[in-house]
């Protein structure tokens, strides 16, 4: 990366003098943990560092002072380990052992294809998002980088309430220690945000829970949702109106018959618990029907909401007819069901046939090779099809509104085309009724929910919605069965075929509960499309192709732009990420860099961030932090499908993540590009937001005598996270468990001073320093020449690798670039309680006074094969990872070897 300052000249000089005055010396430490603990500012924007590619982080001299009116948000994900008990499944590892698996969807290497698959392994492992160790590491890495907010992905309607609640609770504990955490917000479904917005409002915002952590814009918590669509309270659609959770009451049973075409070993059901805990029930599998022979039976305890749980046979059950039943509930537990009867699958209540929505339906069968059959609440027999609107005809639907509403609309496909439009008309009663509202819909995005507003709030009653006068290719999603009191029409006549339109919504945006939503949030409508840009003010993008659009607020300000690592787009339209033409990490300037190691460089990310720096919006939204997983899909008849009713000849693909090149996570990974993208992000954020100046260290002679009050007035104070040492004992995703007990001495503060003969180093820990053990105790690493190509990770010397003896410590010189050390020299030291001081004569570190010293303290970090990752994963390093403190020793211009 070439670091330039031209972008910053002029706009920052006016405030530089004031900033230098304020930060002439870093303050002393505030009091530690209390309910009103001040923020323990670690001044991470002043840390230096060079990544594995030799790219140096910019400093104040290159980027200028902070700009308080610029903020960075990053896309985060809450689904890791949520409701899963199998895996983890890693695409990269699967293809390494079974290279032909991509052309063989039936390959057992995939495991259950319906499961989420990782593209690679995160540095922190296949974690669960609520793991406190992970929460703390993420919070630390993001705030150290300069990220202000994490915007969590709720675009698939699931809010992951147990996960974000656990995360925010841990944020509270971090803040009690004075630690920093990013603020949080949520991105809701693009076209249908109502249920998600209301759930978040009722669960988090209305009761005022964890309000210190809310990310605010214009004085209110931000939520990424279309304000008008957030008022949608009712929806009639091909699938949604059938999905109902049937609660299992005491003394009753819910069951379903089904036909298995293949032998199976496990039968699982998806069980709602309404977000309650300690739920349990008995699951019984029988032959034939309710009175059949018991094949398997198991008591299911501690059921997680909507988790798949099941029974496993000791030997495969043959193809045939079966009955599975849920009984003996404890707590709140139920079964997803449907009012629609499917061939070969019938619902039962208390052992009797039921055609109502009270019977259980959600079921899948698995064998050693993976899932062999799925019977979900919406079976393949209930077909959802896109109906094209041809010139000269109309598509419409009658519906009954059960409540007052002031806007209404539908779900419109365009078959990946652009420039489509149509007229949407609302009538009273039926196709011949009085026109109540009409609007021309232009530039319809494929599968977009679009609607029209009425002049006044309309009462509950019967209505008719119609699409007409098409331009380009446009249609309306429909269903081949009559559901939800919604009847389809073609050219004004009723139709029971699948050419009628059915998916529509209605709601009130300005009355009742929705008025409370408008008052509670600052809404920004998320733009789903990667190409289109804003269609109105107060929109935000989450991901776009280069060159990205600037999104303005209703004051006309350049409020927001997105910056992405990669995009699942090819040939000018949305596509699967597994398409080799998708715009991966190495894509920039209109082409792919296919040279060795190109994936590490982040060309796509750099191109987008450079462009955002030119436009200089108030907020940059980075996609993304920790997505990692994706659902597999099948291509049939030119369309990608997620129904898992795969057929021979179907092509296997992955929509959002696929491999190292075709993925968009910045969170460091194990192997591969490691932490290259993290430090690239830090560099760009500094260029965007600016950093504080780093004052020179104080000249002073310290008597190494254990009287640490000599250090009281030494400036500056180099700080590190309180409570950041590694402690971990938590389940990961699927069948893994993580334990890390390396946390020992939490190093929270360091100082440096110097005189004509020596440099002096000081460290303070949160608790009393332990006695020296092992070869990892309170190490002090020094880079004295600013050259990160020499020494181990740039470190020329290490102190304390050989344990201190009495009042003597030992400094060793690095041999070459490996973790190998030689020529120990004795130096003076003292430590007691939580403090340590060391005098290092210049004669022991090269013979002359350095211009500056880059340094790091680290306790119990290093593994048997020491590497930079150890400073993130283990023990406690101050500062973490590849970051270093910089002590300016001599009054001379900085010289950092690039």
C-alpha positions in Angstrom: 0.0 0.0 0.0 1.3 3.5 -0.8 0.5 5.9 2.0 -0.2 9.4 0.9 -1.0 12.7 2.8 -2.4 14.8 0.0 -6.0 13.7 0.8 -5.6 15.3 4.3 -3.6 18.5 3.6 -5.7 21.6 4.2 -8.7 20.3 5.9 -6.9 19.2 9.1 -4.2 21.8 9.7 -6.7 24.2 11.3 -7.3 21.8 14.2 -3.8 20.3 14.5 -2.4 22.8 17.1 -5.4 22.3 19.4 -5.1 18.5 19.3 -1.4 18.6 20.0 -2.1 20.9 23.0 -4.7 18.5 24.4 -2.6 15.4 23.9 0.8 16.8 24.9 0.9 14.0 27.5 -1.4 11.0 28.0 -3.3 11.1 31.3 -2.7 8.7 34.2 -4.9 5.7 34.7 -8.4 6.3 36.1 -9.6 4.2 39.0 -10.3 0.6 38.0 -13.5 -1.4 38.0 -16.6 0.4 39.3 -20.2 0.9 38.1 -19.1 4.4 37.0 -15.7 3.5 35.7 -14.3 6.1 33.1 -13.4 4.8 29.8 -9.9 3.3 29.8 -8.6 4.9 26.6 -5.8 2.7 25.3 -4.9 5.3 22.6 -4.8 2.5 20.1 -4.8 5.0 17.2 -1.2 5.9 18.2 0.0 2.3 18.1 2.4 1.4 15.2 2.6 -1.9 13.3 3.6 -3.6 10.1 1.5 -6.4 8.6 2.8 -9.7 7.2 3.1 -8.0 3.7 5.3 -5.2 5.1 2.6 -2.6 5.0 3.1 0.0 7.8 0.2 1.6 9.6 0.0 5.3 9.1 0.6 7.6 12.0 -0.4 11.2 12.8 2.4 12.6 10.6 0.8 11.0 7.6 -3.0 11.3 8.2 -3.4 14.3 10.5 -5.6 14.7 13.6 -8.9 13.0 14.4 -12.1 14.0 12.8 -14.9 13.6 15.3 -17.6 13.8 12.6 -16.5 10.7 10.7 -17.6 7.2 11.8 -17.1 3.6 10.7 -19.6 0.8 11.0 -19.0 -2.8 10.1 -21.4 -5.7 9.2 -21.5 -8.3 11.9 -23.2 -11.7 12.2 -24.8 -13.5 15.1 -25.6 -16.9 13.7 -22.4 -18.9 14.5 -23.5 -22.0 16.4 -27.1 -20.8 16.7 -29.3 -23.8 16.8 -26.8 -26.2 15.4 -25.4 -29.5 16.8 -23.5 -30.9 13.8 -20.3 -30.0 12.0 -18.5 -27.7 11.6 -18.3 -28.2 7.8 -15.5 -26.3 6.0 -15.7 -25.9 2.2 -11.9 -25.3 1.9 -11.1 -28.5 3.9 -13.8 -30.5 2.1 -12.5 -29.6 -1.3 -8.9 -30.3 -0.2 -9.7 -33.9 0.6 -12.4 -34.4 -2.0 -11.6 -32.1 -5.0 -14.5 -33.5 -7.1 -17.2 -32.8 -4.5 -18.3 -29.6 -6.1 -19.6 -31.6 -9.1 -21.1 -34.3 -6.8 -23.7 -32.7 -4.5 -24.4 -36.2 -3.2 -20.8 -36.7 -1.9 -20.8 -37.6 1.8 -17.9 -35.2 2.2 -20.4 -32.4 2.4 -22.3 -33.7 5.4 -25.8 -32.4 5.5 -26.0 -29.9 2.6 -28.7 -28.0 4.4 -26.2 -27.1 7.1 -24.3 -23.9 7.0 -20.8 -24.4 5.6 -17.7 -22.3 6.5 -15.5 -21.1 3.6 -12.5 -21.2 6.0 -11.5 -21.4 9.7 -11.5 -18.2 11.7 -8.4 -17.5 13.8 -10.6 -17.9 16.9 -11.9 -21.2 15.7 -15.4 -22.3 14.7 -16.8 -20.3 17.6 -20.3 -19.5 19.0 -21.0 -15.8 18.9 -21.9 -15.7 22.6 -18.6 -17.2 23.8 -17.3 -14.5 26.2 -13.7 -15.0 25.0 -14.8 -14.3 21.5 -17.0 -11.3 22.4 -14.1 -9.7 24.2 -11.6 -10.4 21.4 -14.0 -9.0 18.8 -14.7 -5.9 20.9 -11.1 -5.3 21.5 -10.0 -5.9 17.8 -12.8 -3.6 16.5 -12.3 -0.7 18.9 -8.5 -0.9 18.5 -9.1 -0.6 14.7 -11.3 2.5 15.1 -14.6 0.8 14.4 -17.5 2.7 16.0 -20.4 0.3 15.5 -21.3 -3.2 14.5 -24.5 -3.5 12.5 -25.8 -7.0 12.8 -27.4 -8.9 10.0 -31.1 -9.7 10.6 -32.0 -9.6 6.9 -33.3 -13.1 7.1 -35.8 -12.1 9.8 -34.2 -14.0 12.6 -33.1 -11.6 15.4 -30.9 -14.1 17.4 -32.1 -12.6 20.6 -30.3 -15.0 23.0 -27.1 -14.3 21.2 -27.2 -10.5 21.1 -28.4 -10.4 24.7 -25.5 -12.6 25.9 -23.1 -10.4 23.8 -24.5 -7.1 25.3 -24.3 -8.5 28.8 -20.6 -9.2 28.2 -20.2 -5.7 26.8 -21.5 -4.4 30.1 -18.9 -6.4 32.0 -16.2 -5.0 29.7 -17.4 -1.5 30.3 -17.4 -2.0 34.1 -13.6 -2.5 33.7 -13.5 0.7 31.7 -13.0 -1.2 28.5 -14.3 0.0 25.1 -16.9 -1.7 23.0 -18.4 -0.9 19.7 -22.0 0.4 19.6 -24.6 -1.9 18.0 -27.4 -1.6 15.5 -29.4 -4.0 13.2 -30.0 -4.4 9.5 -33.6 -5.7 9.0 -35.0 -7.5 5.9 -34.9 -5.3 2.9 -38.5 -5.7 1.7 -40.3 -7.1 4.7 -38.8 -5.6 7.9 -42.0 -5.3 10.0 -41.8 -8.4 12.1 -38.1 -8.0 12.7 -38.3 -4.3 13.6 -41.2 -5.0 16.0 -39.4 -7.9 17.6 -36.2 -5.9 18.2 -38.3 -3.0 19.5 -40.2 -5.0 21.9 -37.3 -7.2 23.1 -34.5 -4.6 23.3 -35.4 -1.0 22.6 -38.8 -0.5 24.2 -37.7 -1.9 27.7 -34.4 0.2 27.4 -32.1 -2.8 27.7 -28.4 -2.1 27.3 -29.1 1.4 26.0 -25.5 2.5 26.5 -24.6 0.2 23.6 -27.1 1.5 21.1 -25.6 3.1 18.0 -27.4 6.4 17.5 -27.8 8.8 14.6 -29.7 12.1 14.9 -30.2 11.5 18.6 -32.0 8.1 18.3 -30.9 4.5 17.9 -30.3 3.7 14.3 -32.1 0.8 12.6 -31.6 -0.1 9.0 -35.1 -0.7 7.8 -37.5 1.0 5.4 -39.6 3.3 7.6 -42.7 2.8 5.6 -42.3 -1.0 5.2 -41.6 -1.2 9.0 -45.3 -0.3 9.4 -46.4 -3.4 7.5 -48.3 -5.4 10.1 -49.9 -8.1 7.9 -48.7 -10.2 5.0 -50.3 -12.7 2.7 -47.8 -14.8 0.9 -47.2 -18.2 -0.6 -45.4 -19.6 2.4 -45.7 -17.3 5.3 -49.4 -17.6 6.0 -49.0 -21.3 6.4 -46.2 -21.3 8.9 -47.6 -21.5 12.4 -45.9 -22.9 15.5 -48.3 -25.4 17.2 -47.8 -25.5 20.9 -47.8 -28.9 22.6 -50.1 -28.9 25.7 -49.8 -31.2 28.6 -51.6 -34.5 28.0 -51.7 -34.1 24.3 -49.6 -35.3 21.3 -48.6 -33.9 17.9 -47.6 -36.2 15.1 -47.2 -36.7 11.4 -47.1 -39.7 9.0 -44.6 -39.7 6.2 -43.1 -42.0 3.5 -39.3 -42.4 3.4 -38.0 -43.3 -0.1 -34.6 -44.2 1.2 -33.2 -45.9 4.4 -32.4 -43.4 7.2 -30.7 -43.5 10.5 -31.9 -40.2 12.1 -35.2 -38.5 12.1 -35.2 -34.9 13.3 -37.9 -32.2 13.9 -37.6 -28.4 14.3 -39.1 -27.4 17.6 -40.1 -23.9 18.6 -39.8 -22.9 22.3 -40.8 -19.3 22.0 -37.3 -18.2 23.1 -37.9 -20.0 26.5 -35.4 -22.3 28.1 -35.5 -25.7 29.9 -38.1 -27.0 27.4 -38.4 -30.8 26.9 -40.5 -33.4 25.2 -40.5 -37.0 24.2 -40.0 -37.9 20.5 -41.3 -41.3 19.3 -40.8 -42.9 15.9 -43.3 -45.7 14.9 -43.9 -47.8 11.9 -47.0 -47.0 9.8 -49.2 -44.9 12.0 -50.0 -43.8 15.6 -50.5 -47.4 16.7 -47.4 -48.8 14.9 -44.4 -50.5 16.5 -42.0 -48.2 18.2 -38.8 -47.9 16.1 -37.0 -45.3 18.3 -37.8 -43.1 21.3 -35.9 -40.4 23.1 -36.4 -37.7 25.7 -35.3 -34.4 24.4 -34.2 -32.0 27.1 -32.9 -28.4 27.1 -34.4 -27.8 23.6 -33.1 -24.6 22.0 -35.7 -22.5 20.2 -36.2 -23.9 16.6 -33.3 -26.3 16.9 -33.4 -29.5 15.0 -33.6 -32.4 17.5 -34.3 -36.1 16.8 -33.9 -39.8 17.4 -31.2 -42.0 16.1 -31.6 -45.8 15.3 -29.0 -48.3 16.1 -29.2 -49.5 12.5 -30.7 -47.9 9.4 -34.5 -47.9 9.1 -35.6 -49.2 5.6 -37.7 -47.1 3.2 -41.4 -47.2 4.0 -44.2 -45.5 5.9 -43.6 -44.1 9.4 -45.2 -42.0 12.0 -43.3 -39.6 14.4 -44.9 -38.1 17.5 -44.1 -35.4 20.1 -45.5 -35.9 23.6 -45.0 -35.3 27.4 -44.0 -31.6 27.2 -42.1 -29.7 29.9 -41.9 -25.9 29.6 -43.0 -24.3 26.4 -42.4 -26.5 23.3 -44.2 -27.1 20.0 -43.8 -28.1 16.4 -44.0 -26.2 13.2 -47.2 -27.1 11.3 -49.4 -26.2 8.4 -53.1 -26.1 7.5 -52.3 -27.4 4.0 -52.5 -31.2 3.6 -49.6 -32.7 1.6 -49.6 -36.0 -0.3 -48.1 -38.7 1.8 -47.8 -36.6 4.9 -50.7 -36.1 7.3 -50.8 -34.3 10.6 -52.2 -35.9 13.7 -53.4 -34.5 17.1 -53.9 -36.9 20.0 -53.5 -39.8 17.5 -56.3 -38.6 15.3 -56.0 -37.1 11.7 -56.1 -33.3 11.6 -56.5 -31.0 8.7 -56.0 -27.9 10.8 -52.8 -26.1 11.7 -52.4 -28.0 14.9 -50.5 -31.0 13.4 -46.7 -31.2 13.3 -44.9 -31.1 9.9 -41.3 -30.0 10.0 -39.2 -33.1 9.6 -35.9 -34.3 8.0 -34.3 -37.7 7.6 -30.5 -38.3 7.6 -28.1 -41.2 7.0 -24.4 -41.4 7.1 -24.1 -39.6 3.7 -26.2 -36.7 4.9 -29.8 -35.6 4.6 -31.9 -38.0 2.5 -35.3 -36.3 2.8 -36.9 -33.2 4.2 -40.5 -32.6 4.9 -40.8 -29.0 5.9 -43.9 -26.9 6.7 -44.2 -25.9 3.1 -43.8 -29.0 0.9 -42.7 -29.0 -2.7 -46.4 -29.7 -3.5 -47.1 -26.1 -2.5 -45.4 -24.4 -5.4 -44.4 -20.8 -5.4 -44.0 -19.6 -9.0 -43.2 -16.2 -10.6 -46.0 -15.1 -12.9 -45.0 -12.8 -15.7 -47.2 -9.9 -16.5 -47.6 -9.7 -20.3 -48.8 -6.7 -22.2 -52.6 -6.3 -22.4 -53.4 -8.4 -19.3 -53.6 -7.8 -15.6 -52.6 -9.8 -12.5 -54.5 -9.3 -9.3 -55.7 -10.6 -6.0 -58.6 -10.1 -3.6 -57.7 -10.0 0.1 -59.4 -9.3 3.4 -57.6 -6.6 5.5 -58.2 -7.5 9.2 -57.0 -4.1 10.3 -56.8 -0.5 9.1 -53.9 0.3 6.7 -52.5 3.1 4.7 -50.1 1.3 2.3 -50.2 -1.9 0.4 -48.0 -3.7 -2.1 -46.7 -6.9 -3.6 -43.6 -9.0 -4.3 -42.4 -8.5 -7.9 -39.8 -10.5 -9.8 -38.0 -9.1 -12.9 -35.9 -12.2 -13.8 -32.7 -10.3 -13.1 -33.5 -7.6 -15.6 -33.4 -3.8 -15.1 -35.7 -1.0 -16.2 -38.9 -2.8 -15.4 -42.1 -1.0 -14.4 -45.8 -1.5 -13.9 -48.9 0.2 -12.5 -50.2 -0.9 -9.1 -53.9 -0.2 -8.3 -55.9 -0.7 -5.1 -59.6 -1.1 -5.5 -62.5 -1.5 -3.0 -64.0 -5.0 -2.8 -63.1 -6.7 -6.1 -61.7 -6.2 -9.6 -64.6 -3.9 -10.4 -64.5 -1.8 -7.3 -63.8 1.9 -6.9 -60.1 2.9 -7.2 -58.7 3.9 -3.9 -55.0 4.4 -4.8 -52.9 4.0 -7.9 -49.2 4.6 -8.6 -46.7 3.9 -11.3 -43.8 1.7 -10.1 -40.6 2.4 -12.0 -37.2 0.7 -11.9 -38.5 -2.4 -10.0 -35.6 -4.4 -8.6 -35.8 -8.2 -9.0 -37.9 -9.7 -6.2 -38.5 -6.4 -4.6 -41.4 -5.7 -2.3 -43.0 -2.5 -3.7 -46.2 -0.7 -2.7 -48.3 2.4 -2.8 -49.7 4.7 -0.1 -53.3 5.6 0.3 -54.4 9.2 0.9 -55.9 8.3 4.2 -56.0 5.3 6.6 -58.5 2.7 5.1 -60.6 0.6 7.4 -60.6 -3.2 7.7 -62.5 -4.9 4.9 -62.3 -6.5 1.5 -60.0 -5.1 -1.2 -58.4 -5.9 -4.6 -54.8 -5.2 -5.7 -53.9 -5.3 -9.3 -50.7 -5.0 -11.4 -51.0 -3.8 -15.0 -49.3 -1.9 -17.9 -45.9 -3.6 -17.8 -42.7 -2.2 -19.1 -39.7 -4.5 -19.5 -39.9 -7.9 -17.7 -42.0 -7.9 -14.6 -44.3 -10.2 -12.7 -45.8 -11.2 -9.4 -45.1 -14.2 -7.2 -48.0 -16.6 -7.0 -49.1 -19.9 -5.5 -50.9 -23.0 -6.9 -53.3 -23.3 -4.0 -55.8 -20.9 -2.5 -54.6 -19.7 0.9 -55.2 -17.0 3.4 -58.5 -15.7 2.0 -56.5 -14.4 -1.0 -57.9 -15.3 -4.4 -56.0 -14.7 -7.7 -57.3 -12.9 -10.8 -56.1 -12.8 -14.4 -57.4 -9.9 -16.5 -60.2 -9.3 -13.9 -61.4 -12.9 -13.8 -60.8 -15.4 -10.9 -58.0 -17.9 -11.4 -57.2 -21.0 -9.4 -54.1 -21.8 -11.6 -50.6 -20.9 -10.6 -50.7 -17.8 -12.9 -52.6 -15.8 -10.4 -50.8 -13.4 -8.0 -50.9 -14.0 -4.3 -47.9 -12.4 -2.4 -49.0 -9.0 -1.0 -48.7 -6.9 2.2 -50.6 -4.2 3.9 -50.2 -2.1 7.1 -50.5 1.2 8.8 -47.3 3.3 9.1 -48.5 6.2 11.2 -50.9 4.8 13.7 -50.8 2.8 17.0 -47.7 0.8 17.6 -46.1 2.0 14.4 -46.2 5.6 15.6 -44.1 4.5 18.5 -41.6 2.9 16.1 -41.3 6.1 14.2 -40.6 8.0 17.4 -38.1 5.4 18.7 -35.7 5.0 15.8 -33.7 6.8 13.2 -34.6 4.8 10.1 -32.4 4.3 7.2 -33.7 2.1 4.4 -31.1 -0.5 3.4 -30.5 -0.8 -0.4 -30.3 -4.5 -1.3 -29.1 -3.9 -4.8 -25.4 -3.8 -5.6 -25.7 -1.7 -8.7 -28.7 0.7 -8.4 -27.7 3.2 -5.8 -30.1 5.3 -3.7 -33.7 5.6 -4.9 -34.6 8.2 -2.2 -33.0 10.1 0.6 -32.3 8.4 4.0 -31.1 5.1 2.5 -27.9 3.2 3.2 -26.0 0.7 1.2 -24.5 -2.5 2.7 -22.6 -3.7 -0.3 -22.0 -2.4 -3.8 -19.8 -3.0 -6.8 -17.2 -0.3 -7.6 -17.7 2.6 -8.0 -20.0 2.7 -5.1 -22.8 5.3 -4.7 -22.9 8.1 -2.2 -26.1 7.9 -0.1 -27.6 11.2 1.1 -29.8 12.0 4.0 -32.9 14.3 3.8 -30.6 17.2 4.6 -28.7 16.6 1.4 -25.5 15.5 3.2 -23.2 12.8 1.9 -24.1 10.6 4.8 -23.0 7.1 3.9 -21.1 4.8 1.6 -20.3 1.0 1.7 -16.9 -0.5 1.3 -16.8 -4.2 0.5 -14.1 -6.9 0.5 -15.7 -8.9 -2.3 -19.1 -9.1 -4.0 -21.2 -12.0 -5.1 -21.9 -10.4 -8.5 -20.9 -11.4 -12.0 -21.6 -10.0 -15.4 -23.5 -7.1 -14.0 -26.0 -8.9 -11.8 -26.2 -10.7 -8.4 -24.8 -14.3 -8.6 -23.4 -17.0 -6.4 -20.1 -16.4 -4.9 -18.9 -19.8 -6.2 -19.1 -18.4 -9.8 -15.4 -17.9 -10.8 -16.5 -14.6 -12.3 -17.7 -13.2 -9.0 -15.8 -10.2 -7.9 -13.5 -11.7 -5.3 -10.9 -10.3 -3.0 -8.3 -9.9 -5.9 -10.6 -8.1 -8.3 -9.9 -4.4 -9.0 -9.4 -2.1 -12.0 -11.7 -4.3 -14.0 -9.6 -7.5 -13.8 -8.6 -10.3 -11.4 -5.0 -10.6 -10.1 -4.2 -14.3 -10.5 -0.6 -14.1 -9.3 0.5 -16.1 -6.3 -0.5 -14.5 -3.0 -2.7 -11.9 -4.7 -5.6 -12.8 -2.3 -3.6 -11.4 0.6 -3.4 -7.9 -0.9 -7.1 -6.9 -0.7 -7.2 -5.2 -4.1 -11.0 -5.1 -4.2 -11.2 -3.7 -0.7 -8.5 -1.1 -1.4 -10.2 0.1 -4.6 -13.5 0.6 -2.8 -12.0 2.2 0.2 -9.8 4.6 -1.9 -13.0 5.7 -3.7 -14.8 6.2 -0.4 -12.0 8.4 0.8 -12.4 10.6 -2.3 -16.1 11.0 -1.6 -15.6 11.4 2.1 -19.1 10.6 3.5 -19.9 10.9 7.2 -20.2 7.2 7.7 -18.4 4.3 5.9 -20.1 0.9 6.3 -17.7 -2.0 5.8 -18.8 -5.5 4.7 -17.9 -7.4 6.6 -16.5 -8.7 9.8 -17.4 -12.3 10.5 -19.9 -13.8 8.1 -17.9 -17.0 7.4 -20.7 -19.3 6.5 -23.2 -19.8 3.6 -26.0 -22.1 2.5 -25.5 -24.3 -0.5 -27.9 -24.0 -3.3 -28.8 -25.8 -6.5 -29.1 -24.5 -10.1 -31.9 -26.0 -12.1 -33.5 -24.5 -15.2 -31.1 -21.5 -15.0 -32.3 -20.5 -11.5 -30.6 -21.0 -8.1 -32.8 -22.8 -5.6 -32.6 -23.4 -1.8 -35.4 -26.0 -1.6 -33.0 -29.0 -1.1 -35.3 -31.2 -3.2 -32.3 -31.7 -5.5 -32.4 -33.8 -8.6 -29.7 -35.5 -10.7 -27.9 -33.0 -12.8 -28.5 -30.1 -10.4 -25.4 -27.8 -10.1 -24.1 -27.1 -6.6 -23.3 -23.5 -5.6 -22.7 -21.2 -2.7 -24.4 -17.8 -2.5 -22.6 -15.5 -0.1 -19.3 -17.2 0.8 -17.3 -19.9 -1.0 -13.5 -19.9 -0.5 -10.7 -17.6 0.5 -10.9 -15.6 -2.7 -14.6 -15.5 -2.9 -15.5 -14.4 0.7 -15.8 -11.1 2.4 -14.6 -11.4 6.0 -12.0 -9.2 7.6 -11.8 -11.0 10.9 -8.4 -12.8 10.9 -8.4 -16.4 9.6 -6.1 -19.4 10.4 -3.6 -19.8 7.7 -4.2 -18.1 4.3 -4.2 -14.3 4.4 -4.2 -14.4 8.3 -4.7 -10.9 9.6 -3.7 -9.0 6.5 -7.2 -7.6 5.9 -7.5 -6.5 9.6 -4.4 -4.3 9.4 -5.4 -3.1 5.9 -8.7 -2.0 7.5 -6.9 -0.3 10.4 -4.8 1.6 7.9 -7.7 2.8 5.8 -9.8 3.8 8.9 -6.9 5.9 10.1 -6.7 7.6 6.8 -10.4 8.3 7.0 -10.8 9.3 10.6 -7.3 10.6 11.5 -5.3 9.8 14.6 -4.0 11.5 17.7 -0.3 12.7 17.8 2.1 10.6 19.8 4.2 12.7 22.3 7.8 12.0 22.9 8.8 10.1 26.0 10.2 12.0 29.0 13.9 12.2 29.5 14.6 11.0 33.1 17.0 8.8 35.0 15.3 6.1 37.1 17.0 4.5 40.0 16.1 0.8 39.7 15.4 0.2 43.3 11.7 -1.0 43.4 10.5 2.5 44.5 8.0 2.8 41.7 6.7 6.3 42.7 9.6 7.6 40.5 7.4 6.7 37.5 4.4 8.7 38.7 5.0 11.7 36.5 6.6 10.0 33.5 4.8 10.7 30.2 3.2 9.3 28.1 1.4 6.3 29.6 1.0 3.4 27.1 -2.1 1.5 27.9 -3.7 -1.9 27.3 -7.1 -3.5 27.8 -8.1 -4.3 31.3 -9.4 -7.8 31.6 -8.0 -8.8 28.1 -6.0 -11.9 29.2 -7.2 -15.2 27.6 -9.7 -17.3 29.5 -11.9 -19.7 27.5 -14.1 -22.7 28.2 -17.0 -22.8 25.8 -18.6 -24.9 23.1 -17.8 -24.0 19.5 -20.0 -24.6 16.5 -21.1 -28.2 16.2 -19.0 -30.8 17.9 -16.0 -28.7 19.1 -15.2 -27.3 22.5 -12.5 -24.6 23.1 -10.4 -24.2 26.3 -7.7 -21.7 26.9 -6.2 -21.1 30.3 -3.1 -19.1 29.3 -4.4 -15.9 30.8 -2.2 -14.9 33.7 -0.7 -11.4 34.1 -3.0 -8.7 32.7 -0.6 -6.0 31.6 -2.6 -2.7 31.6 0.1 0.1 31.6 3.6 0.7 30.4 6.0 3.6 30.4 9.4 4.5 28.9 12.0 7.2 29.7 15.7 7.6 28.9 18.9 9.5 29.7 22.3 9.7 28.0 23.3 6.1 28.8 20.1 4.0 29.0 16.4 3.5 28.3 14.1 2.6 31.2 11.0 0.4 30.9 8.1 0.1 33.3 5.0 -2.2 33.3 2.0 -2.5 35.6 -0.4 -5.4 35.8 -4.0 -5.5 37.1 -3.1 -7.9 39.9 0.2 -8.9 41.5 2.8 -10.2 39.0 3.2 -14.0 39.3 6.5 -15.6 40.0 8.6 -16.4 36.9 7.6 -19.8 35.3 8.2 -21.3 31.9 9.9 -19.3 29.1 6.9 -17.0 28.5 7.0 -14.8 31.6 6.6 -11.0 31.2 8.6 -10.8 28.0 9.6 -7.4 26.7 10.2 -7.3 22.9 12.2 -4.4 21.4 12.5 -3.1 17.8 15.2 -0.5 18.0 15.9 0.2 14.3 12.3 0.5 12.9 13.1 -2.2 10.4 10.4 -4.9 10.5 12.4 -7.0 8.0 15.1 -7.8 10.5 14.6 -9.7 13.7 11.7 -12.0 14.7 8.6 -10.1 13.6 10.9 -7.0 13.6 12.0 -7.5 17.2 15.8 -7.2 17.6 15.9 -8.0 21.3 13.9 -9.7 24.0 14.1 -9.3 27.8 13.0 -11.9 30.5 13.1 -14.9 28.2 15.8 -15.9 30.7 14.2 -15.5 34.1 15.5 -12.6 36.2 17.8 -13.7 39.1 17.5 -11.4 42.1 17.9 -7.9 40.7 19.2 -8.9 37.3 17.3 -9.4 34.1 18.7 -10.6 30.7 18.4 -9.0 27.3 19.1 -11.3 24.3 19.6 -10.4 20.6 17.7 -12.1 17.8 19.6 -14.4 15.5 18.3 -13.8 12.0 14.5 -13.8 11.5 13.6 -16.9 13.6 12.5 -17.1 17.2 16.1 -17.7 18.2 18.1 -15.6 20.6 21.8 -15.2 21.6 24.4 -13.2 23.6 22.5 -12.5 26.8 23.5 -9.4 28.6 22.7 -8.6 32.2 20.6 -5.5 33.0 19.1 -4.2 36.2 15.4 -4.9 37.1 13.0 -4.9 40.1 9.5 -6.2 40.4 7.1 -6.4 43.2 3.3 -6.3 43.6 1.9 -5.3 40.2 4.9 -3.3 39.0 8.2 -4.0 37.2 11.0 -1.7 36.1 14.1 -2.5 33.9 17.1 -0.4 32.9 18.5 -1.2 29.5 21.9 0.4 28.7 22.4 1.4 25.1 25.5 -0.7 25.1 23.2 -3.8 25.4 21.1 -2.9 22.4 23.4 -1.8 19.7 25.6 0.8 21.4 23.8 4.0 20.6 20.7 5.8 21.7 17.8 4.9 19.3 15.6 7.5 17.6 12.6 5.5 18.8 11.9 2.1 20.2 8.9 0.0 19.1 8.1 -2.4 22.0 5.6 -4.9 23.3 5.1 -6.6 26.7 3.7 -10.2 26.5 3.0 -12.7 29.2 2.3 -16.4 28.6 1.5 -15.8 24.9 3.8 -17.9 22.8 3.1 -21.4 21.6 5.6 -24.1 20.8 6.0 -22.5 17.4 5.8 -18.8 18.2 4.0 -16.6 15.7 2.2 -13.3 15.5 -1.2 -14.9 16.1 -0.1 -16.0 19.6 -0.2 -12.3 20.6 -3.9 -12.3 19.8 -4.9 -15.8 21.0 -3.0 -16.5 24.2 -2.0 -15.0 27.5 -1.9 -11.2 27.4 0.1 -9.0 25.0 0.3 -5.2 25.4 -0.5 -4.3 22.7 -2.2 -7.2 20.9 -1.3 -8.9 17.7 1.1 -7.0 15.4 0.5 -3.7 17.1 3.4 -2.1 19.0 3.9 0.9 21.3 6.3 3.5 20.0 8.6 5.4 22.4 10.1 8.5 20.7 13.5 8.7 22.3 15.4 11.4 20.4 14.1 14.7 19.0 14.6 13.7 15.4 12.4 13.0 12.3 10.9 9.5 12.4 12.5 7.0 10.1 10.4 3.8 9.7 11.8 1.3 7.1 9.0 0.4 4.7 
